């Protein structure tokens, strides 16, 4: 593991320890302007990540869910201190610390840590995707009728105007599971599902490390227009073999 990834893992573990203390004893929740929940755990965890990474990489900028953007945009860390805050506040142990490094518009390193289970997923551009020490590969399923589709909350998909496309995917695939958040992408990268769909209003900190994880596991990640972007608000990930077919169904082509 190189220095960039090592420091990012250390920061994720430290932030995870902070969040875990709140998770176990409960935490007060407030709502942001977009009605999404935020807690003191989110704020403290992100602040710690920024401090630790900033100490090691003082010229790097940051883009975080709670603290916003600061510093360089050419080379910056993208941070979600608690991906799955709604799970976090309900006591559901499916949430994660997400950290990614973006260099001139390309994600080059990614860390996903579930502090409750201790599971750690990492990816480095050109060096593969891993769960702990195990290298990950997407599945070889090549037909939609044998595929498993995973998704996040369905209300936003319907309200965002993507319902018909989603239903076409449901009808075309074998099984559907609603894991949500980071877990959509980790199960895909592990070869346990073939297609993941999320929409709309996704933020770059929701997607940065999972995009790289999927790609380094041999899969493909795009928005609903087919562009490999984390900035358009929609996300389609796949094992690669089914990506074009899934895009056509989403778009009604």
C-alpha positions in Angstrom: 0.0 0.0 0.0 1.5 3.3 -1.0 1.7 6.4 1.2 -1.4 8.1 -0.2 -3.6 5.1 0.4 -2.0 4.4 3.8 -2.6 7.9 5.1 -6.2 7.9 3.8 -6.8 4.6 5.5 -5.4 6.0 8.8 -7.7 9.0 8.5 -10.7 6.9 7.8 -10.0 4.7 10.8 -9.6 7.7 13.1 -12.8 9.3 11.8 -14.6 5.9 12.2 -13.5 5.7 15.8 -15.0 9.1 16.4 -18.3 8.2 14.7 -18.5 4.9 16.5 -18.6 6.5 19.9 -21.7 8.5 18.8 -23.2 5.5 17.1 -23.1 3.4 20.2 -24.5 6.0 22.6 -26.9 7.9 20.3 -26.6 11.4 18.8 -28.8 14.4 18.2 -29.9 14.9 14.6 -30.5 18.2 12.8 -31.7 18.8 9.3 -29.7 20.6 6.6 -31.3 22.9 4.1 -31.9 20.0 1.7 -33.7 18.1 4.6 -30.9 15.5 4.8 -29.8 14.7 8.4 -26.5 15.7 9.9 -25.0 15.0 13.3 -22.2 16.1 15.5 -20.5 12.9 14.5 -20.5 13.9 10.9 -18.9 17.2 11.6 -16.2 15.9 14.0 -15.3 13.0 11.8 -14.9 15.2 8.7 -12.8 17.8 10.6 -10.5 15.1 11.8 -10.0 13.7 8.3 -9.2 17.2 7.0 -6.7 17.7 9.8 -4.9 14.4 9.3 -4.8 14.6 5.5 -3.9 18.3 5.5 -0.9 17.6 7.8 0.5 15.0 5.4 -0.5 16.7 2.2 -0.5 20.4 2.8 -0.9 21.4 -0.8 -4.0 19.3 -1.4 -7.5 20.8 -1.4 -10.7 19.4 0.0 -14.3 18.9 -1.0 -16.4 17.6 1.9 -20.1 17.0 2.6 -20.0 19.1 5.8 -17.2 21.5 5.4 -17.5 22.3 1.7 -14.6 23.1 -0.6 -11.3 24.6 0.3 -7.9 24.9 -1.3 -6.7 23.4 -4.6 -9.2 22.0 -7.1 -6.6 20.3 -9.2 -5.5 17.9 -6.5 -8.0 17.4 -3.7 -9.5 15.0 -1.3 -13.3 14.3 -1.5 -14.7 13.3 1.8 -18.0 11.9 3.2 -17.5 11.3 6.9 -20.6 9.2 7.3 -22.1 7.8 4.1 -25.5 6.4 5.3 -26.3 9.0 8.0 -30.0 7.8 8.1 -28.8 4.3 8.9 -26.4 5.7 11.4 -29.1 7.6 13.4 -31.4 4.6 13.3 -28.8 2.3 14.7 -28.4 0.3 11.5 -24.8 -0.8 11.1 -24.5 -0.1 7.4 -22.7 3.2 7.0 -19.1 4.1 6.0 -16.4 6.6 6.0 -15.6 7.6 2.3 -12.4 9.2 1.2 -11.1 9.7 -2.3 -8.3 11.5 -4.0 -9.1 13.5 -7.1 -6.2 14.6 -9.4 -7.1 16.9 -12.3 -10.6 15.5 -12.5 -9.7 11.8 -12.2 -10.2 9.7 -9.0 -6.9 8.0 -8.3 -7.3 6.6 -4.8 -10.3 5.5 -2.7 -11.0 4.2 0.8 -14.3 2.9 2.1 -14.5 1.8 5.8 -17.4 0.4 7.7 -16.4 1.1 11.3 -19.0 -1.2 12.8 -17.9 -4.4 10.9 -14.3 -3.3 10.4 -14.5 -4.0 6.6 -12.1 -1.9 4.6 -12.3 -1.5 0.8 -9.4 0.2 -1.0 -8.6 1.1 -4.6 -5.7 2.7 -6.3 -5.7 3.7 -10.0 -4.1 1.0 -12.0 -3.4 -1.2 -8.9 -6.7 -3.0 -8.3 -9.5 -3.0 -5.8 -9.4 -4.8 -2.5 -11.4 -5.9 0.5 -8.7 -6.1 3.2 -6.0 -8.1 1.4 -8.4 -9.9 -1.0 -8.3 -8.6 -4.6 -11.8 -8.0 -5.9 -13.3 -8.9 -9.3 -16.7 -8.2 -10.7 -18.9 -11.1 -11.8 -18.9 -12.7 -15.3 -22.7 -12.7 -15.6 -23.4 -11.6 -19.2 -27.2 -11.8 -19.4 -29.7 -9.5 -17.8 -32.1 -12.3 -17.0 -29.4 -13.8 -14.7 -28.4 -10.5 -13.1 -28.9 -9.1 -9.6 -29.9 -5.4 -9.5 -29.1 -3.4 -6.4 -30.5 0.1 -5.6 -30.8 2.8 -3.0 -34.0 4.5 -1.9 -36.7 4.3 -4.5 -38.7 7.5 -3.6 -36.1 9.8 -5.1 -35.8 7.6 -8.2 -39.6 8.0 -8.8 -39.7 11.7 -7.9 -36.7 12.4 -10.1 -38.4 11.1 -13.2 -36.4 7.8 -13.6 -39.1 5.5 -12.5 -40.0 4.0 -15.9 -36.4 3.3 -16.6 -35.9 1.7 -13.2 -38.9 -0.6 -13.7 -37.6 -1.7 -17.1 -34.4 -2.8 -15.3 -36.5 -4.6 -12.6 -38.4 -6.5 -15.2 -35.2 -7.4 -17.1 -33.2 -8.7 -14.2 -33.4 -11.8 -12.0 -33.3 -10.4 -8.5 -33.4 -6.9 -6.9 -32.1 -5.8 -3.5 -32.2 -2.4 -1.8 -28.9 -2.1 0.0 -28.4 1.6 -0.6 -25.4 3.9 -0.2 -21.8 2.5 -0.4 -23.0 -1.1 -0.2 -24.6 -1.0 -3.6 -21.1 -0.7 -5.0 -19.1 -2.9 -2.7 -21.3 -5.9 -3.4 -20.9 -5.2 -7.1 -17.2 -5.0 -6.9 -17.1 -8.2 -4.9 -18.9 -10.0 -7.7 -22.1 -10.5 -5.7 -24.4 -8.3 -7.9 -24.2 -7.0 -11.5 -26.0 -3.7 -11.7 -26.3 -0.8 -9.3 -28.6 2.2 -9.8 -28.9 5.5 -7.8 -30.6 8.8 -8.6 -31.1 11.7 -8.5 -29.2 14.4 -6.6 -26.1 12.3 -5.7 -23.1 14.3 -4.7 -19.5 13.7 -5.6 -18.6 12.7 -2.1 -21.2 9.9 -2.3 -19.6 8.4 -5.4 -15.9 9.2 -5.6 -14.3 6.2 -3.9 -16.9 3.7 -5.0 -16.5 4.7 -8.7 -12.8 3.8 -8.5 -13.5 0.6 -6.5 -15.9 -0.6 -9.2 -13.6 0.3 -12.1 -10.5 -1.3 -10.5 -12.5 -4.5 -9.9 -13.1 -4.6 -13.6 -16.5 -3.0 -13.7 -17.8 0.2 -15.3 -19.3 3.4 -13.7 -21.2 6.2 -15.5 -24.1 8.5 -15.0 -27.4 7.8 -16.8 -26.1 9.6 -19.9 -23.2 7.2 -20.1 -20.5 9.7 -19.0 -18.0 8.5 -16.4 -18.9 11.4 -14.1 -19.5 11.8 -10.3 -20.9 15.3 -10.8 -24.2 14.8 -12.6 -26.4 13.4 -9.8 -27.1 9.9 -11.2 -25.1 6.7 -11.1 -25.1 3.4 -12.9 -22.5 0.8 -12.0 -22.1 -2.6 -13.5 -19.8 -5.5 -14.1 -19.2 -3.9 -17.5 -20.7 -6.7 -19.5 -24.3 -5.5 -18.9 -23.6 -1.7 -18.8 -24.8 -0.7 -22.3 -27.9 -2.8 -22.1 -28.7 -1.3 -18.7 -28.2 2.2 -20.1 -30.6 1.5 -22.9 -33.3 0.3 -20.5 -32.9 3.4 -18.2 -33.1 5.7 -21.2 -35.9 3.8 -22.9 -34.0 3.2 -26.1 
